[in-house]
Amino acid sequence: MINRIGLVIRPGSNRVLAVAREVVAWCQARNLELDVCPHTAKSLKFPDGGVSSKEMVKRADPIITLAGDGTLIGIARHVEGASPVFIGVNFGNLGFLTEVRPDEIFPVLESVLTGEVKCAERVLLEVQVERRGSVVFESRAVNDVVVQKGARSRLPELDLAVNGHDVARIRADGIIVATPTGSTAYSLAAGGSIAHPALSVILVTPICPHSLTNRPLILPGTATVKIELPRFDDEMLVTVDGQLSERLVTGDIIKVSQAKQTVKFVVSREKSYFDILRTKLNWGVPNRPG
């Protein structure tokens, strides 16, 4: 039974703020508790300081984000157990994940209360950086894990292995390891395939490889990807969803696998995944006679 809802907003928009106040009133009318993040608490002038994303995903279900895909990804990454339902609301630009229009919020919330909401379950990645036998960084990713050189660094060599089997030593600007959700993000821009989000696969895409034979790979979801930095003295980073990063040093081992956790996003009943692809990627629809 639902008794606590989470709310995260993008600050600086009067329209977003007005909708957020409507959500607060809707919750109060139904005696539902409301968790908000710190900047949402400040924008709405709540007396307390709000809760962290990590705490919100443990306590609240559903969680509403009044912002873009980046905000939704930033909180969904913190799911540790069973996923709450994430309701991503877009204000102008349809997102790959934020599919709900502002005027659909309350019908969607009512459908969550009755258990009739339409959701899509998406896989997450888990990344660890090992340095001299110790884990120095770990996170989950909704979109991707990127191992990439700094802007002014020379071209590195990266050793790629899958399930303990050596694949290649790749000279490239970096390597992207992506979920199907992230296949339409950085991986796509680097020449990777688009994978339907219902698939349980891991995508590996080299970034501007020195050799044209280094092509993108699509691996089963059970695979463990290992990227090792054998010798490199310039700047090298691992970045998660374009939001978290850790500097790497020679000998670091980056291990990426599919997480046990999945996340649930509300999807539109009116638009298919391919409708969104056509809109976001500007794909034309051919004219058909009659």
Stockholm file with secondary structure:
# STOCKHOLM 1.0

chainA/1-290         MINRIGLVIRPGSNRVLAVAREVVAWCQARNLELDVCPHTAKSLKFPDGGVSSKEMVKRADPIITLAGDGTLIGIARHVEGASPVFIGVNFGNLGFLTEVRPDEIFPVLESVLTGEVKCAERVLLEVQVERRGSVVFESRAVNDVVVQKGARSRLPELDLAVNGHDVARIRADGIIVATPTGSTAYSLAAGGSIAHPALSVILVTPICPHSLTNRPLILPGTATVKIELPRFDDEMLVTVDGQLSERLVTGDIIKVSQAKQTVKFVVSREKSYFDILRTKLNWGVPNRPG
#=GR chainA/1-290 SS CCCEEEEEECTTCHHHHHHHHHHHHHHHHTTCEEEECHHHHHHTTCSSCCCCHHHHHHHCSSEEEESCHHHHHHHHTTCCSSCCEEEEECSSSCCSSCCBCGGGHHHHHHHHHHTCCCEEEEEEEEEEEEETTEEEEEEEESSEEEEEECTTCCCCEEEEEETTEEEEEEESSEEEEECTGGGGTHHHHTTCCCCCTTSCEEEEEEESCSSTTCCCEEEETTCEEEEECCSCCSCEEEEETTTEEEECCTTCEEEEEEEEEEEEEECCSSCCHHHHHHHHHTCCCCCCCC
#=GC SS_cons         CCCEEEEEECTTCHHHHHHHHHHHHHHHHTTCEEEECHHHHHHTTCSSCCCCHHHHHHHCSSEEEESCHHHHHHHHTTCCSSCCEEEEECSSSCCSSCCBCGGGHHHHHHHHHHTCCCEEEEEEEEEEEEETTEEEEEEEESSEEEEEECTTCCCCEEEEEETTEEEEEEESSEEEEECTGGGGTHHHHTTCCCCCTTSCEEEEEEESCSSTTCCCEEEETTCEEEEECCSCCSCEEEEETTTEEEECCTTCEEEEEEEEEEEEEECCSSCCHHHHHHHHHTCCCCCCCC
//
